[in-house]
Amino acid sequence: MSSLPVEVAQPRLSEEYKKTRWAGLASMAVAFISDGMEGGLINTLFPVIMDALALPLGALGVLSSISKYARMLFGTLWSMLADRFGRKRILILVTGIWGLWTIGVGFAQNYTQLLILYSIAVIGTVAGEPIANGLLRDMFEDDERGKAYGAMRSVSSLGSLVLTPVIGRLANIPDGWRIGMYIMAGTSILSGILIALFVKEPPKGKVDETDPEAGKFNIKDVGTLLKTPTILLLAVQLLFITSLVLFAFMVTFFVKARGWDTPRAAVLNSVFFGGFMLSSFIGGFLGDLFERKMGPKGRITLMQLYLVGFAIMTFLMTQIDWGQGFMAYVIVFLSGLVGSIGFSGCVLPMVAAVVEPKYSATAFALLFSFVQGAISATMMLAIAPLTKTLSLVQIMLYLVSIPYAINAVFWFLFYKFYPRDVANLKAKLAAAAIG
């Protein structure tokens, strides 16, 4: 057995490269918009699609689960292909070219056709997030990643903010949901063009120069990653990150449980994502600030504050009927304003802080494609039978607010392990650099 592999620290990113990376980030954010809004269109216009194709309410859970299973099954595969053929090339394929399948979804005439075509379409769109997260890790230095991840989510949330009301208005047009699919396909193709023009592959940080597979997704690395307590804890806590239930059912909730019409509920959803957009940016800023002030424990504290805050706000938003006036918009906006602080400001930077660069692609794919995909998909499928016994108000309480409150308590475990894992990685990289 050889000693610790030699890891050669790459020089800091050149000033010339730094001038190009924000345009690349914005281009990838458009892909995020396409990815999110393809499912968002189903969620926003489901009341209309439900009537047009005679679907049961539980069909929304099934449709939402498809993208989650696709993320679990194909997210890691796309990451492997990206490592083999180039991350930029695969991003162009799954956005600019694969987006054509979304046009086909717009031609579905029944539930079976919708399921088949939508399943094929999302196989490609789920590739964007894990590949882009890995790219961002290499495009920005340690002390900039919180802002970078926050900016990515902010720009994508801005896109959702603008497009959601537009999509909602399509409910007033015969077969308007089909037009929405064509719009989403166009957005996907546009993102592929922008990525081709503006994304430049960065050097993959510190890599093991003796190992040609360093920095690539490798299923064999999963066991090594799970030996890091922070990664194991992050995987477990994803059981309680149930906001995707809220995102999927939000418009339908306000239509069916609160009596809003679909276009106005779509505007309300857009108000939520207006707050969510700001939350992504604020989260990245706060995460970096808390770490500077409190060290590694700062991001843990911020995450707990976020989890408690989101549990409270979603309880207020879904368990109290605020009518259809000004207060409803205020509560929904404030819920969105809290909604993304933890992910951009805590979770993503924490992964980067405890994982060796050569394992980063595997770590992101494992956590956010496989684990989160499996949990979310299973939860969405479980909602279908639950809609027969529980009201949407009860579903929001049991599957959103309560899990977030539980997670805030679970995060106390991170205080013991995360600072130690951060210190271990720094020491290991320093020792490797010395020789």
Summary of the structure (lengths in Angstrom):
residues: 435
radius of gyration: 21.1
end to end distance: 16.9
largest distance: 68.8
contacts: 1640
relative contact order: 0.16
helix: 81%
strand: 1%
